[in-house]
Amino acid sequence: MVYSLRNLIFSFAIVIFVVLLIVLRTLSALRSQEKEQVKIIQSREALQTLGPAIINMQQFESAAINYFNTGDSDFLVLYNTLGARLRNDSAAMAGLARKNREKRISYSELGAIIHKVITLAPGVMQSQQLKGEAIAGNWQSIPLADTFKNIATKLENENREILNISYGDSIHLTRETFAFVKIISGMLILILVISFYFIYHDIRTRKRTEEQVQQFNAELEKQVKEKTAVIRESEEKYRRLHESMMDAYVMVNMQGRLLEFNPSFKEMVGYTDDELLQKNYTDITPVKWHELDAGIIEDQVLQKEYSQVYEKEYIHKSGRILPVELRTFLLNDNSGKPEAMWAIVRDISARKEAKEKLRASEKNLRYVLSSTSDNFYVLDKNYRVTLINEAAKKSLNKAWGASVDTGANILDLIPADNNGSIRKSIDKVFTGEKVEYELNHSQEDLSPWVLVTYTPVSDEAGAVVGAYIVTKDISERKNAERELVEAEAKFRNLVEQSLVGVYIILENKLAYVNPRFAEIFGYEQHELADSFSIDMIVHPGQMKKVAENIRIRLSGKTDSMHYEVQGVKKNKEIIDVEVFGSRTQYKGKPAIIGTLLDISDRKKTEKEKEQVRYLLNERVKELTTLYQVSQVFQTEKRSVKELLQEIGSILPTGWQYPEITAARIVLGDIEFKTPHFGSFFHKQIATFPTPGGKQGLIEIIYLEQRPAESEDAFSSEERNLINMVADMLRIYFARLHEAEINEKMEREMLNQKVQEQKTVTRAVLNAEETERNKIGRELHDNVNQILASIKLFLKMASEKDNKGVGELLSRSVTLLDSAINEIRSLSQNQVTPLKMVDLTELIQNLVDRLDDSTSIKTSFTCKIDPVIDDELKLNIYRIVQEQVSNILKHAEATEITIRLDTGDTFFCVLISDNGKGFNTESKRKGIGISNMINRVESFNGELKIESSPGNGCNIEIRIPC
């Protein structure tokens, strides 16, 4: 039992080994079969392409010869059609070259021959002077078609041989596989029989197994023979099919019933397999072609076993008629009797459409040739015109005084004075050389300048057969060239006379400099003209900076650059220069072009300007202090103590060291001190008298030690400042005393006439306006200009490399900008024109400022007589300005309306708002409204106020014109 089990296990192991061996052998055979299948597919594809290509080449040659023998246009159409096929064949050859590495050179050579034939074909067709046998001989003398047929036939035979060998190898591999399987199977059966013999000792079972194995082998052998027969039959059938296949393939019996067809045929006619197998070829052919088909079968297919390529039509399943091109072959049985017919069919719908498009294209070409402005004509080697456009006919007729047309000998038409030069140019072109020259006409009705080009025309063999002459009008280009030369001369003259240095740097050398550039560095212009190295004129310590700046511009990171650098003059003197440079092209290479300024003098004065800037800053502080003090004096209803307190708090800001400055003002028993006033190191005092006999005192002290100036640690300007403040206090108290006296006098004059009161009021208003204008002009012309200069100097200082200084100065610039804007705004509000007053512009500026600085919507309309007195216009502006100010302060309005109108007898002003309004009976009239009333009454006018809480306010003014 153990022995039998061991034998059984051993037998199964052998069986598994044999099965694996069979599987591996089968897989190897399948891989070999796949390789042979690839060869078969490639050979079939090559045969499908080469056969039609040879036919197309033969027909193309035949069509060319027939066309020139007969002149029949049908052959010309066929010639162009076959030319299109050759283009497709050229693309197919390129595809075969890509897929078949072993024969890539041969397929590429075939494609090159086809391309050369296509390239030479138009030239041959255009040679209309050659006829009949001359062209036929020409084609026969060109070996291109024969070379193509020889190479293609050789490749076709090689592919057929490969196809036969591959089929034979495939069959041989199949047989070897089956033989191997048979041998291995026999061994397997033998091993199994032996195993069963030792296990079961059953001879009868062993014989039964052997009989079964033999029966299996016989059946397997039978199947191998049947498969081999089928493969041979299929090989024979498809070999003949693919030798001439172009597109669609169809086979019919002798009665016309469809037997076989390929997918392309089904796609062409639109039927399914079952539908086509039920049809006769006459079912898909229009009736008008039946007689032609029968004649071709009778006269060609049955006689020669094939037909010529001919055209007919098929009926698509949808009913659409489609043109086709086909060639029919006869298929005989083993006894030589006709068995069936098969054909290769090509859909030529696209070709028909292309033919129509070609006709349209030729028509468009004729239109183009007749409409182009360039003159051109073509000559053969006998100097006869073979092609000429209308423009050339007209121009040559004007130039030569003779009509030039196709067929004319050009030598008979050229005037005697031009015959020699033109013939010489044509003869030169006939040798294969291109000739081109510019010609200047003096004849008025011809273009002043033309470009004449003679180009040789070659045939397909490369021989010159004619000349192509083109005449192009270049008058505009000549004019442009002349203008360019003049502009260049003007530019060079401008650069040479320039007061700044101009340079061009090419490859780190000076390619050009103007006289001023050379003068800056102490050279003569010719010394810097011959590629002078820039490191000779740049300070060694800054050469790296200059080289980097040049590199950045040449690399395209930036187009232009502006910087300062130190230069070296010829006498080794160091100078400061300011450089402007941009990237450009010079002599076809990247270069730098720019200008250069000598800023040495400017640099020398910068230190002086620093000192001036400091002094100006001090003067600005002093002027600002005076301005603030003057503003305090203008404030109404302020006590003496409040006045002195506010002036005292202002004073420290005007001195040189405000952070350590303290002030004190004393008037009688009134005293004001700023914080920290006490022990001091430096002191400055000024006194002022008052009309009451009291003596005032102003005292300024420094809380820390400072260097000596013209007066202790104080400058002379600070002495003037403290004296001016003291004098302003003296004047203020004198005017205050005078005002009290005037007030008493005014109370005594209340009973004077109303008109005198109006006159005085107007005089006061004019004086006030004059004072305002004076203050505004002083602020604008003096203070504002000083501040603007400081801003300029501070900005120049901020451009220095020291980052700390730059930051401080940038802040100073910002603060001064604010001061300038404040003073400008104040001066604009204060200053008004005294003559030629434009009331509309003044009020419009006021409205614009409201729109820019507030969210209030303002409406302004003006219809006034321009001859109104300037004084009245100025007072009207002040009234509008005062009321707008009142609205902004108190009304909380969102809309303001201002309207000016001139009537027949009155000048009317209306100012209204939609604010919170007020009760006109209970609210006292303030200074602003009183001033408005006084201004109106001074012109004998009246002012009316209408307002109530929540209903806004309307002010209407009427002044006699």
Secondary structure, 3 states (H helix, E strand, C coil): CHHHHHHHHHHHHHHHHHHHHHHHHHHHHHHHHHHHHHHHHHHHHHHHHHHHHHHHHHHHHHHHHHHHHHCCHHHHHHHHHHHHHHHHHHHHHHHHHHHCCCCHHHHHHHHHHHHHHHHHHHHHHHCCCCCHHHHHHHHHHCCHHHHHHHHHHHHHHHHHHHHHHHHHHHHHHHHHHHHHHHHHHHHHHHHHHHHHHHHHCCHHHHHHHHHHHHHHHHHHHHHHHHHHHHHHHHHHHHHHHHHCCCCEEEEEECCCEEEEECHHHHHHHCCCHHHHHCCEHHHHCCHHHHHHHHHHHHHHHHHHCECCCEEEEEECCCCCEEEEEEEEEEEECCCCCEEEEEEEEEECHHHHHHHHHHHHHHHHHHHHHHHCCCEEEEEECCCEEEEECHHHHHHHHHHHCCCCCCCCEHHHCCCHHHHHHHHHHHHHHHCCCCEEEEEECCCCCCCCEEEEEEEEEECCCCCEEEEEEEEEECHHHHHHHHHHHHHHHHHHHHHHCCCCEEEEEECCEEEEECHHHHHHCCCCHHHHCCCEEHHHCECHHHHHHHHHHHHHHHCCCCCEEEEEEEEECCCCCEEEEEEEEEEEEECCEEEEEEEEEECHHHHHCHHHHHHHHHHHHHHHHHHHHHHHHHHHHHCCCCCHHHHHHHHHHHHHHHCCCHHHEEEEEEECCEEEECCCCCCCCEEEEEEEECCCCCEEEEEEEECCCCCCCCECCECHHHHHHHHHHHHHHHHHHHHHHHHHHHHHHHHHCCCCCHHHHHHHHHHHHHHHHHHHHHHHHHHHHHHHHHHHHHHHHHHHHHCCCCHHHHHHHHHHHHHHHHHHHHHHHHHHHHCCCCCCCCHHHHHHHHHHHHHHHCCCEEEEEEECCCCCCHHHHHHHHHHHHHHHHHHHHHHCCCEEEEEEEECCCEEEEEEEECCCCCCCCCCCCCHHHHHHHHHHHHCCCEEEEEECCCCCEEEEEEEEC
